[in-house]
Amino acid sequence: MTRQTIIASAALLLGACGTMGDLAPPRGELLPVKPLMARATPTPKQLLTSPAEAKPDRIDELMRRSAPRMSDRFDLPPPSGGAPDSPIEAEDEDEANATGPVKPE
């Protein structure tokens, strides 16, 4: 009879290990401080919830047929009609006087 009691109590103790409760900071500890621009201190559930940017939804929908793109009123060529000038970076004197790779003749 003691063997059955031990098995039953072990089963009860093992079943109690799976008990879940709300998360809370340890006794004597406080939640993290409120972020500077936040209106309120986040709760533990809010702290554990990842934002949508961290796990974006995956779109598996395939295109059924091709369609022409809609016009974009902001996709305009430069006013001069040519390619925009690239910015000129300041060159060091050492780089300007450095010998480049030798080209075979």
N, CA, C and O atoms as CSV, one atom per row, in Angstrom:
chain,resi,resn,atom,element,x,y,z
A,1,MET,N,N,0.827,-1.186,0.000
A,1,MET,CA,C,0.000,0.000,0.000
A,1,MET,C,C,0.877,1.257,0.000
A,1,MET,O,O,0.466,2.272,-0.563
A,2,THR,N,N,2.007,1.232,0.578
A,2,THR,CA,C,2.883,2.395,0.592
A,2,THR,C,C,3.428,2.677,-0.802
A,2,THR,O,O,3.675,3.827,-1.166
A,3,ARG,N,N,3.610,1.622,-1.568
A,3,ARG,CA,C,4.110,1.817,-2.933
A,3,ARG,C,C,3.083,2.588,-3.766
A,3,ARG,O,O,3.460,3.465,-4.544
A,4,GLN,N,N,1.813,2.281,-3.619
A,4,GLN,CA,C,0.751,2.982,-4.340
A,4,GLN,C,C,0.654,4.435,-3.881
A,4,GLN,O,O,0.407,5.328,-4.691
A,5,THR,N,N,0.843,4.666,-2.618
A,5,THR,CA,C,0.805,6.023,-2.073
A,5,THR,C,C,1.956,6.851,-2.640
A,5,THR,O,O,1.771,8.017,-2.989
A,6,ILE,N,N,3.130,6.256,-2.732
A,6,ILE,CA,C,4.297,6.963,-3.272
A,6,ILE,C,C,4.078,7.297,-4.743
A,6,ILE,O,O,4.394,8.401,-5.187
A,7,ILE,N,N,3.539,6.345,-5.496
A,7,ILE,CA,C,3.285,6.572,-6.924
A,7,ILE,C,C,2.232,7.657,-7.114
A,7,ILE,O,O,2.376,8.521,-7.979
A,8,ALA,N,N,1.167,7.614,-6.302
A,8,ALA,CA,C,0.097,8.617,-6.415
A,8,ALA,C,C,0.607,10.005,-6.045
A,8,ALA,O,O,0.287,10.984,-6.719
A,9,SER,N,N,1.404,10.093,-4.971
A,9,SER,CA,C,1.923,11.415,-4.577
A,9,SER,C,C,2.925,11.926,-5.605
A,9,SER,O,O,2.969,13.127,-5.871
A,10,ALA,N,N,3.730,11.041,-6.188
A,10,ALA,CA,C,4.668,11.462,-7.229
A,10,ALA,C,C,3.911,11.979,-8.453
A,10,ALA,O,O,4.327,12.960,-9.069
A,11,ALA,N,N,2.814,11.333,-8.804
A,11,ALA,CA,C,2.009,11.782,-9.950
A,11,ALA,C,C,1.404,13.156,-9.666
A,11,ALA,O,O,1.357,14.006,-10.555
A,12,LEU,N,N,0.941,13.380,-8.438
A,12,LEU,CA,C,0.370,14.687,-8.086
A,12,LEU,C,C,1.439,15.780,-8.110
A,12,LEU,O,O,1.192,16.877,-8.611
A,13,LEU,N,N,2.606,15.491,-7.579
A,13,LEU,CA,C,3.684,16.474,-7.590
A,13,LEU,C,C,4.142,16.779,-9.004
A,13,LEU,O,O,4.422,17.929,-9.340
A,14,LEU,N,N,4.217,15.749,-9.829
A,14,LEU,CA,C,4.623,15.959,-11.214
A,14,LEU,C,C,3.572,16.755,-11.976
A,14,LEU,O,O,3.915,17.576,-12.826
A,15,GLY,N,N,2.308,16.523,-11.682
A,15,GLY,CA,C,1.230,17.282,-12.327
A,15,GLY,C,C,1.232,18.740,-11.910
A,15,GLY,O,O,0.836,19.604,-12.692
A,16,ALA,N,N,1.669,19.028,-10.700
A,16,ALA,CA,C,1.703,20.406,-10.219
A,16,ALA,C,C,2.820,21.206,-10.867
A,16,ALA,O,O,2.792,22.437,-10.834
A,17,CYS,N,N,3.808,20.532,-11.459
A,17,CYS,CA,C,4.908,21.249,-12.100
A,17,CYS,C,C,4.430,22.032,-13.315
A,17,CYS,O,O,5.046,23.035,-13.676
A,18,GLY,N,N,3.367,21.606,-13.942
A,18,GLY,CA,C,2.872,22.264,-15.145
A,18,GLY,C,C,1.934,23.412,-14.858
A,18,GLY,O,O,1.395,24.000,-15.795
A,19,THR,N,N,1.716,23.760,-13.597
A,19,THR,CA,C,0.817,24.853,-13.266
A,19,THR,C,C,1.393,26.156,-13.789
A,19,THR,O,O,2.563,26.466,-13.568
A,20,MET,N,N,0.568,26.907,-14.478
A,20,MET,CA,C,1.031,28.176,-15.040
A,20,MET,C,C,0.266,29.319,-14.395
A,20,MET,O,O,-0.929,29.201,-14.127
A,21,GLY,N,N,0.938,30.394,-14.155
A,21,GLY,CA,C,0.313,31.574,-13.582
A,21,GLY,C,C,0.794,32.810,-14.313
A,21,GLY,O,O,1.623,32.726,-15.219
A,22,ASP,N,N,0.276,33.943,-13.919
A,22,ASP,CA,C,0.701,35.199,-14.526
A,22,ASP,C,C,2.155,35.483,-14.157
A,22,ASP,O,O,2.614,35.160,-13.062
A,23,LEU,N,N,2.852,36.087,-15.088
A,23,LEU,CA,C,4.241,36.456,-14.816
A,23,LEU,C,C,4.291,37.676,-13.914
A,23,LEU,O,O,3.478,38.591,-14.040
A,24,ALA,N,N,5.222,37.679,-13.033
A,24,ALA,CA,C,5.401,38.809,-12.127
A,24,ALA,C,C,6.889,38.895,-11.798
A,24,ALA,O,O,7.595,37.887,-11.851
A,25,PRO,N,N,7.365,40.081,-11.462
A,25,PRO,CA,C,8.776,40.184,-11.078
A,25,PRO,C,C,9.002,39.461,-9.751
A,25,PRO,O,O,8.063,39.317,-8.969
A,26,PRO,N,N,10.215,39.008,-9.482
A,26,PRO,CA,C,10.515,38.351,-8.203
A,26,PRO,C,C,10.216,39.301,-7.034
A,26,PRO,O,O,10.188,40.521,-7.193
A,27,ARG,N,N,9.999,38.713,-5.881
A,27,ARG,CA,C,9.688,39.531,-4.703
A,27,ARG,C,C,10.830,40.494,-4.419
A,27,ARG,O,O,12.001,40.118,-4.454
A,28,GLY,N,N,10.481,41.712,-4.145
A,28,GLY,CA,C,11.483,42.727,-3.846
A,28,GLY,C,C,12.029,43.419,-5.087
A,28,GLY,O,O,12.750,44.410,-4.965
A,29,GLU,N,N,11.706,42.925,-6.273
A,29,GLU,CA,C,12.169,43.522,-7.526
A,29,GLU,C,C,11.017,44.283,-8.176
A,29,GLU,O,O,9.850,43.965,-7.945
A,30,LEU,N,N,11.339,45.265,-8.972
A,30,LEU,CA,C,10.332,46.044,-9.692
A,30,LEU,C,C,10.399,45.715,-11.175
A,30,LEU,O,O,11.385,45.157,-11.657
A,31,LEU,N,N,9.346,46.065,-11.887
A,31,LEU,CA,C,9.366,45.942,-13.340
A,31,LEU,C,C,10.389,46.914,-13.907
A,31,LEU,O,O,10.779,47.859,-13.221
A,32,PRO,N,N,10.833,46.707,-15.140
A,32,PRO,CA,C,11.754,47.673,-15.745
A,32,PRO,C,C,11.129,49.073,-15.750
A,32,PRO,O,O,9.907,49.219,-15.761
A,33,VAL,N,N,11.980,50.084,-15.741
A,33,VAL,CA,C,11.487,51.451,-15.704
A,33,VAL,C,C,10.749,51.790,-16.995
A,33,VAL,O,O,10.968,51.169,-18.034
A,34,LYS,N,N,9.888,52.769,-16.909
A,34,LYS,CA,C,9.102,53.207,-18.055
A,34,LYS,C,C,10.016,53.832,-19.096
A,34,LYS,O,O,10.849,54.675,-18.762
A,35,PRO,N,N,9.868,53.425,-20.369
A,35,PRO,CA,C,10.658,54.073,-21.421
A,35,PRO,C,C,10.356,55.568,-21.482
A,35,PRO,O,O,9.264,55.997,-21.108
A,36,LEU,N,N,11.316,56.359,-21.949
A,36,LEU,CA,C,11.183,57.818,-21.908
A,36,LEU,C,C,9.940,58.326,-22.637
A,36,LEU,O,O,9.236,59.187,-22.109
A,37,MET,N,N,9.653,57.819,-23.827
A,37,MET,CA,C,8.550,58.355,-24.618
A,37,MET,C,C,7.241,57.581,-24.429
A,37,MET,O,O,6.250,57.889,-25.091
A,38,ALA,N,N,7.221,56.579,-23.536
A,38,ALA,CA,C,6.023,55.777,-23.322
A,38,ALA,C,C,5.053,56.520,-22.414
A,38,ALA,O,O,5.459,57.323,-21.575
A,39,ARG,N,N,3.773,56.241,-22.594
A,39,ARG,CA,C,2.756,56.884,-21.749
A,39,ARG,C,C,2.635,56.188,-20.409
A,39,ARG,O,O,2.343,56.824,-19.396
A,40,ALA,N,N,2.866,54.847,-20.401
A,40,ALA,CA,C,2.740,54.075,-19.165
A,40,ALA,C,C,3.809,52.992,-19.140
A,40,ALA,O,O,4.413,52.670,-20.163
A,41,THR,N,N,4.034,52.434,-17.948
A,41,THR,CA,C,4.987,51.337,-17.821
A,41,THR,C,C,4.367,50.085,-18.436
A,41,THR,O,O,3.238,49.739,-18.088
A,42,PRO,N,N,5.072,49.390,-19.345
A,42,PRO,CA,C,4.500,48.199,-19.957
A,42,PRO,C,C,4.330,47.063,-18.951
A,42,PRO,O,O,5.121,46.922,-18.018
A,43,THR,N,N,3.297,46.262,-19.151
A,43,THR,CA,C,3.046,45.098,-18.307
A,43,THR,C,C,3.961,43.955,-18.748
A,43,THR,O,O,4.527,44.010,-19.840
A,44,PRO,N,N,4.116,42.913,-17.911
A,44,PRO,CA,C,4.944,41.779,-18.342
A,44,PRO,C,C,4.456,41.161,-19.655
A,44,PRO,O,O,5.273,40.753,-20.481
A,45,LYS,N,N,3.150,41.087,-19.858
A,45,LYS,CA,C,2.625,40.512,-21.101
A,45,LYS,C,C,3.019,41.376,-22.298
A,45,LYS,O,O,3.375,40.848,-23.351
A,46,GLN,N,N,2.957,42.693,-22.145
A,46,GLN,CA,C,3.356,43.593,-23.230
A,46,GLN,C,C,4.856,43.489,-23.504
A,46,GLN,O,O,5.282,43.592,-24.654
A,47,LEU,N,N,5.656,43.285,-22.460
A,47,LEU,CA,C,7.095,43.157,-22.653
A,47,LEU,C,C,7.456,41.875,-23.391
A,47,LEU,O,O,8.449,41.842,-24.118
A,48,LEU,N,N,6.666,40.820,-23.217
A,48,LEU,CA,C,6.951,39.544,-23.862
A,48,LEU,C,C,6.331,39.423,-25.246
A,48,LEU,O,O,6.671,38.503,-25.990
A,49,THR,N,N,5.435,40.324,-25.606
A,49,THR,CA,C,4.810,40.278,-26.924
A,49,THR,C,C,5.723,40.988,-27.915
A,49,THR,O,O,6.067,42.156,-27.729
A,50,SER,N,N,6.114,40.270,-28.972
A,50,SER,CA,C,7.000,40.884,-29.965
A,50,SER,C,C,6.179,41.752,-30.915
A,50,SER,O,O,5.034,41.417,-31.217
A,51,PRO,N,N,6.745,42.863,-31.391
A,51,PRO,CA,C,6.010,43.735,-32.301
A,51,PRO,C,C,5.835,43.077,-33.670
A,51,PRO,O,O,6.509,42.096,-33.983
A,52,ALA,N,N,4.939,43.614,-34.470
A,52,ALA,CA,C,4.653,43.057,-35.793
A,52,ALA,C,C,5.873,43.110,-36.695
A,52,ALA,O,O,6.019,42.264,-37.577
A,53,GLU,N,N,6.757,44.088,-36.494
A,53,GLU,CA,C,7.954,44.195,-37.320
A,53,GLU,C,C,8.915,43.040,-37.062
A,53,GLU,O,O,9.696,42.678,-37.942
A,54,ALA,N,N,8.865,42.457,-35.865
A,54,ALA,CA,C,9.775,41.369,-35.535
A,54,ALA,C,C,9.380,40.070,-36.229
A,54,ALA,O,O,10.247,39.281,-36.604
A,55,LYS,N,N,8.079,39.840,-36.404
A,55,LYS,CA,C,7.598,38.625,-37.059
A,55,LYS,C,C,6.543,39.007,-38.100
A,55,LYS,O,O,5.349,38.876,-37.829
A,56,PRO,N,N,6.946,39.471,-39.270
A,56,PRO,CA,C,5.950,39.859,-40.263
A,56,PRO,C,C,5.209,38.638,-40.802
A,56,PRO,O,O,5.755,37.535,-40.851
A,57,ASP,N,N,3.962,38.853,-41.204
A,57,ASP,CA,C,3.179,37.774,-41.789
A,57,ASP,C,C,3.748,37.413,-43.151
A,57,ASP,O,O,4.170,38.281,-43.917
A,58,ARG,N,N,3.753,36.139,-43.434
A,58,ARG,CA,C,4.252,35.676,-44.718
A,58,ARG,C,C,3.098,35.611,-45.701
A,58,ARG,O,O,2.015,35.127,-45.372
A,59,ILE,N,N,3.335,36.096,-46.899
A,59,ILE,CA,C,2.308,36.076,-47.934
A,59,ILE,C,C,2.706,35.021,-48.952
A,59,ILE,O,O,3.707,35.168,-49.653
A,60,ASP,N,N,1.919,33.962,-49.028
A,60,ASP,CA,C,2.215,32.877,-49.952
A,60,ASP,C,C,1.342,32.935,-51.197
A,60,ASP,O,O,1.338,31.999,-51.997
A,61,GLU,N,N,0.617,34.004,-51.362
A,61,GLU,CA,C,-0.280,34.106,-52.505
A,61,GLU,C,C,0.534,34.349,-53.777
A,61,GLU,O,O,1.298,35.311,-53.863
A,62,LEU,N,N,0.364,33.483,-54.743
A,62,LEU,CA,C,1.063,33.626,-56.010
A,62,LEU,C,C,0.251,34.503,-56.953
A,62,LEU,O,O,-0.974,34.579,-56.854
A,63,MET,N,N,0.945,35.154,-57.855
A,63,MET,CA,C,0.235,35.950,-58.852
A,63,MET,C,C,-0.429,35.000,-59.841
A,63,MET,O,O,0.218,34.088,-60.356
A,64,ARG,N,N,-1.672,35.200,-60.099
A,64,ARG,CA,C,-2.404,34.343,-61.030
A,64,ARG,C,C,-2.142,34.766,-62.477
A,64,ARG,O,O,-2.057,33.922,-63.369
A,65,ARG,N,N,-2.018,36.056,-62.703
A,65,ARG,CA,C,-1.731,36.567,-64.048
A,65,ARG,C,C,-1.003,37.900,-63.892
A,65,ARG,O,O,-1.157,38.599,-62.891
A,66,SER,N,N,-0.222,38.228,-64.886
A,66,SER,CA,C,0.523,39.473,-64.799
A,66,SER,C,C,-0.395,40.640,-65.102
A,66,SER,O,O,-1.355,40.515,-65.863
A,67,ALA,N,N,-0.093,41.756,-64.508
A,67,ALA,CA,C,-0.883,42.962,-64.726
A,67,ALA,C,C,0.083,44.129,-64.867
A,67,ALA,O,O,1.127,44.142,-64.215
A,68,PRO,N,N,-0.243,45.105,-65.704
A,68,PRO,CA,C,0.642,46.266,-65.835
A,68,PRO,C,C,0.686,47.045,-64.524
A,68,PRO,O,O,-0.287,47.096,-63.772
A,69,ARG,N,N,1.834,47.642,-64.279
A,69,ARG,CA,C,1.976,48.445,-63.071
A,69,ARG,C,C,1.166,49.722,-63.198
A,69,ARG,O,O,0.998,50.276,-64.285
A,70,MET,N,N,0.676,50.166,-62.067
A,70,MET,CA,C,-0.041,51.439,-62.043
A,70,MET,C,C,0.996,52.550,-62.121
A,70,MET,O,O,2.112,52.396,-61.625
A,71,SER,N,N,0.641,53.649,-62.731
A,71,SER,CA,C,1.589,54.744,-62.877
A,71,SER,C,C,1.867,55.381,-61.516
A,71,SER,O,O,0.989,55.470,-60.658
A,72,ASP,N,N,3.098,55.816,-61.348
A,72,ASP,CA,C,3.526,56.450,-60.113
A,72,ASP,C,C,3.837,57.901,-60.435
A,72,ASP,O,O,4.771,58.188,-61.184
A,73,ARG,N,N,3.065,58.807,-59.880
A,73,ARG,CA,C,3.253,60.220,-60.232
A,73,ARG,C,C,4.546,60.791,-59.666
A,73,ARG,O,O,4.963,61.876,-60.071
A,74,PHE,N,N,5.192,60.083,-58.737
A,74,PHE,CA,C,6.448,60.561,-58.170
A,74,PHE,C,C,7.665,59.973,-58.881
A,74,PHE,O,O,8.790,60.377,-58.587
A,75,ASP,N,N,7.475,59.041,-59.799
A,75,ASP,CA,C,8.584,58.437,-60.533
A,75,ASP,C,C,8.856,59.276,-61.776
A,75,ASP,O,O,8.477,58.894,-62.883
A,76,LEU,N,N,9.513,60.421,-61.593
A,76,LEU,CA,C,9.753,61.366,-62.677
A,76,LEU,C,C,11.243,61.445,-62.992
A,76,LEU,O,O,12.069,61.239,-62.103
A,77,PRO,N,N,11.598,61.736,-64.233
A,77,PRO,CA,C,13.016,61.932,-64.555
A,77,PRO,C,C,13.498,63.254,-63.970
A,77,PRO,O,O,12.684,64.108,-63.619
A,78,PRO,N,N,14.808,63.430,-63.862
A,78,PRO,CA,C,15.330,64.705,-63.359
A,78,PRO,C,C,14.915,65.854,-64.280
A,78,PRO,O,O,14.705,65.629,-65.472
A,79,PRO,N,N,14.790,67.076,-63.760
A,79,PRO,CA,C,14.361,68.211,-64.578
A,79,PRO,C,C,15.288,68.475,-65.762
A,79,PRO,O,O,14.832,68.944,-66.805
A,80,SER,N,N,16.590,68.179,-65.619
A,80,SER,CA,C,17.522,68.450,-66.712
A,80,SER,C,C,17.410,67.394,-67.812
A,80,SER,O,O,17.897,67.604,-68.923
A,81,GLY,N,N,16.779,66.270,-67.513
A,81,GLY,CA,C,16.631,65.224,-68.502
A,81,GLY,C,C,17.752,64.214,-68.469
A,81,GLY,O,O,17.627,63.155,-69.083
A,82,GLY,N,N,18.846,64.494,-67.779
A,82,GLY,CA,C,19.982,63.577,-67.703
A,82,GLY,C,C,20.045,62.917,-66.339
A,82,GLY,O,O,19.191,63.129,-65.478
A,83,ALA,N,N,21.071,62.121,-66.173
A,83,ALA,CA,C,21.277,61.467,-64.888
A,83,ALA,C,C,21.752,62.501,-63.868
A,83,ALA,O,O,22.447,63.449,-64.233
A,84,PRO,N,N,21.389,62.331,-62.594
A,84,PRO,CA,C,21.848,63.288,-61.582
A,84,PRO,C,C,23.351,63.190,-61.391
A,84,PRO,O,O,23.942,62.118,-61.526
A,85,ASP,N,N,23.962,64.327,-61.074
A,85,ASP,CA,C,25.411,64.359,-60.842
A,85,ASP,C,C,25.736,63.613,-59.562
A,85,ASP,O,O,25.013,63.709,-58.570
A,86,SER,N,N,26.832,62.869,-59.594
A,86,SER,CA,C,27.258,62.173,-58.383
A,86,SER,C,C,28.052,63.162,-57.536
A,86,SER,O,O,28.744,64.025,-58.075
A,87,PRO,N,N,27.957,63.040,-56.214
A,87,PRO,CA,C,28.685,63.983,-55.360
A,87,PRO,C,C,30.189,63.761,-55.474
A,87,PRO,O,O,30.659,62.628,-55.575
A,88,ILE,N,N,30.924,64.853,-55.456
A,88,ILE,CA,C,32.382,64.788,-55.530
A,88,ILE,C,C,32.909,64.693,-54.113
A,88,ILE,O,O,32.652,65.561,-53.279
A,89,GLU,N,N,33.654,63.622,-53.850
A,89,GLU,CA,C,34.197,63.437,-52.511
A,89,GLU,C,C,35.582,64.057,-52.444
A,89,GLU,O,O,36.326,64.067,-53.425
A,90,ALA,N,N,35.905,64.561,-51.297
A,90,ALA,CA,C,37.224,65.163,-51.101
A,90,ALA,C,C,38.282,64.073,-51.171
A,90,ALA,O,O,38.149,63.029,-50.532
A,91,GLU,N,N,39.314,64.314,-51.933
A,91,GLU,CA,C,40.384,63.336,-52.064
A,91,GLU,C,C,41.576,63.771,-51.241
A,91,GLU,O,O,41.905,64.956,-51.182
A,92,ASP,N,N,42.215,62.818,-50.613
A,92,ASP,CA,C,43.445,63.116,-49.881
A,92,ASP,C,C,44.575,63.262,-50.886
A,92,ASP,O,O,44.539,62.669,-51.965
A,93,GLU,N,N,45.576,64.053,-50.527
A,93,GLU,CA,C,46.730,64.227,-51.415
A,93,GLU,C,C,47.468,62.912,-51.613
A,93,GLU,O,O,47.992,62.648,-52.696
A,94,ASP,N,N,47.512,62.084,-50.568
A,94,ASP,CA,C,48.210,60.796,-50.682
A,94,ASP,C,C,47.524,59.904,-51.708
A,94,ASP,O,O,48.191,59.224,-52.488
A,95,GLU,N,N,46.194,59.904,-51.712
A,95,GLU,CA,C,45.465,59.062,-52.651
A,95,GLU,C,C,45.602,59.591,-54.077
A,95,GLU,O,O,45.677,58.810,-55.025
A,96,ALA,N,N,45.635,60.911,-54.228
A,96,ALA,CA,C,45.712,61.502,-55.578
A,96,ALA,C,C,47.079,61.236,-56.208
A,96,ALA,O,O,47.170,61.092,-57.427
A,97,ASN,N,N,48.156,61.168,-55.396
A,97,ASN,CA,C,49.500,60.971,-55.921
A,97,ASN,C,C,49.927,59.512,-55.926
A,97,ASN,O,O,51.027,59.189,-56.373
A,98,ALA,N,N,49.071,58.632,-55.433
A,98,ALA,CA,C,49.439,57.222,-55.355
A,98,ALA,C,C,49.489,56.626,-56.750
A,98,ALA,O,O,48.690,56.979,-57.617
A,99,THR,N,N,50.427,55.727,-56.958
A,99,THR,CA,C,50.569,55.056,-58.236
A,99,THR,C,C,49.527,53.953,-58.329
A,99,THR,O,O,49.397,53.137,-57.417
A,100,GLY,N,N,48.800,53.929,-59.405
A,100,GLY,CA,C,47.741,52.923,-59.586
A,100,GLY,C,C,48.315,51.630,-60.124
A,100,GLY,O,O,49.531,51.472,-60.227
A,101,PRO,N,N,47.437,50.710,-60.465
A,101,PRO,CA,C,47.894,49.434,-61.007
A,101,PRO,C,C,48.558,49.626,-62.373
A,101,PRO,O,O,48.183,50.515,-63.137
A,102,VAL,N,N,49.515,48.808,-62.656
A,102,VAL,CA,C,50.245,48.899,-63.928
A,102,VAL,C,C,49.434,48.213,-65.010
A,102,VAL,O,O,48.995,47.078,-64.827
A,103,LYS,N,N,49.230,48.883,-66.133
A,103,LYS,CA,C,48.492,48.294,-67.240
A,103,LYS,C,C,49.492,47.795,-68.293
A,103,LYS,O,O,50.380,48.539,-68.710
A,104,PRO,N,N,49.346,46.555,-68.713
A,104,PRO,CA,C,50.268,46.060,-69.755
A,104,PRO,C,C,49.986,46.739,-71.092
A,104,PRO,O,O,48.834,47.043,-71.405
A,105,GLU,N,N,51.018,46.975,-71.868
A,105,GLU,CA,C,50.852,47.653,-73.160
A,105,GLU,C,C,50.790,46.678,-74.296
A,105,GLU,O,O,50.652,47.084,-75.451
